[in-house]
């Protein structure tokens, strides 16, 4: 059995191992692009989407009489096997490469062609029977095949991310119910404000994240508009009449997604606005997650010299020198994930702006930024929920003692005594170290014990109603 085979392109001939399914153009990409070290196979949904696109194209070309039905069927069967993940190890091009994704597109064309050849009883590289360009890439360009596959993969990847975010929000909501009767101090500008329920605080975290679920769905709808059939620059060159519409119909069936053909294919071929919007949504969620993690770190700070209203699960020793120290490592790692996503959003912004004329050649770095951002945020949501949120406990007695001894509760007296008097009580309590109760009731006798008890019931502190 031969151990190698020769392939050629217009730059010359190269030798490839006989057993690989990729071809000469993939080989050149492997030699040229050593950037991330992360190969295309690390995004199996992208590989799957490329196979979907190639299958849809083969079926449309068959319908329109451009491809022989038997050959189209072999290509479609090869695409099914690739979509199932059987050949993921053959997708090796770096996630960031020059050429606007040509290397990725040719990697798919070559693998699918060689799988189809084997289905036909031929050997790899016998491209006269099934050619990567002439047949697998028929009626296509990288400039419509790559972004269409990218959008399909993004949409499918967002499903898992949305579920992870929804589960995290639900975990916060359950903690909100668990802590509904825990009295604590609310804070603004890191200073004591007014009392509240810890349950309300955690329910607000859930609400804050649930708002993002709608934004994700909005972004998914935007990326469902595709330019398949535009070919090189949107003029449909080399594509038969009706191809764009037919291939879009096939892709809707193959993917189960509500895909639509862009109304202006020239505009759609260079426009990356949908990616900018999606990236902005990811950044928005990252900012919210980071803010929540900052709050968790503050609320658990101490334990003796901080706020210490909640306990985070102890996962690992926190210091190589300080015995007994435990750090909020999960909120910290989610913070860092958020910083990455925020930076990736700038990458998407600059790459989208850098496209010239009829094509944005920077789409590979956009795909890398969005794929990694979604992956990292998905894992961050899982980690935050599983390793942190579900195990949070409340230091209810300590939290309530902070409220009872706080000067901030003087705000409850405004309707009864007026702002000026309440401010004077606060000033005296702060100066002497006495409680608001000591100053207002015991010393100045501005309130009766009955009135104090009416205002400062547990229920009225957590869910206040107006008392005059």
Secondary structure as GFF3:
##gff-version 3
##sequence-region A 1 468
A	DSSP	beta_strand	4	9	.	.	.	ID=ss1
A	DSSP	beta_strand	12	17	.	.	.	ID=ss2
A	DSSP	alpha_helix	24	32	.	.	.	ID=ss3
A	DSSP	three_ten_helix	40	42	.	.	.	ID=ss4
A	DSSP	alpha_helix	44	63	.	.	.	ID=ss5
A	DSSP	alpha_helix	69	83	.	.	.	ID=ss6
A	DSSP	three_ten_helix	88	90	.	.	.	ID=ss7
A	DSSP	alpha_helix	102	119	.	.	.	ID=ss8
A	DSSP	pi_helix	132	136	.	.	.	ID=ss9
A	DSSP	alpha_helix	142	178	.	.	.	ID=ss10
A	DSSP	beta_strand	183	188	.	.	.	ID=ss11
A	DSSP	beta_strand	191	197	.	.	.	ID=ss12
A	DSSP	alpha_helix	198	223	.	.	.	ID=ss13
A	DSSP	beta_strand	225	226	.	.	.	ID=ss14
A	DSSP	alpha_helix	243	255	.	.	.	ID=ss15
A	DSSP	beta_strand	260	261	.	.	.	ID=ss16
A	DSSP	alpha_helix	265	270	.	.	.	ID=ss17
A	DSSP	alpha_helix	273	299	.	.	.	ID=ss18
A	DSSP	beta_strand	310	311	.	.	.	ID=ss19
A	DSSP	alpha_helix	329	353	.	.	.	ID=ss20
A	DSSP	alpha_helix	363	387	.	.	.	ID=ss21
A	DSSP	three_ten_helix	389	391	.	.	.	ID=ss22
A	DSSP	beta_strand	393	394	.	.	.	ID=ss23
A	DSSP	alpha_helix	396	404	.	.	.	ID=ss24
A	DSSP	three_ten_helix	407	413	.	.	.	ID=ss25
A	DSSP	alpha_helix	414	417	.	.	.	ID=ss26
A	DSSP	alpha_helix	419	432	.	.	.	ID=ss27
A	DSSP	alpha_helix	436	437	.	.	.	ID=ss28
A	DSSP	pi_helix	438	443	.	.	.	ID=ss29
A	DSSP	alpha_helix	449	455	.	.	.	ID=ss30
A	DSSP	alpha_helix	458	462	.	.	.	ID=ss31
###
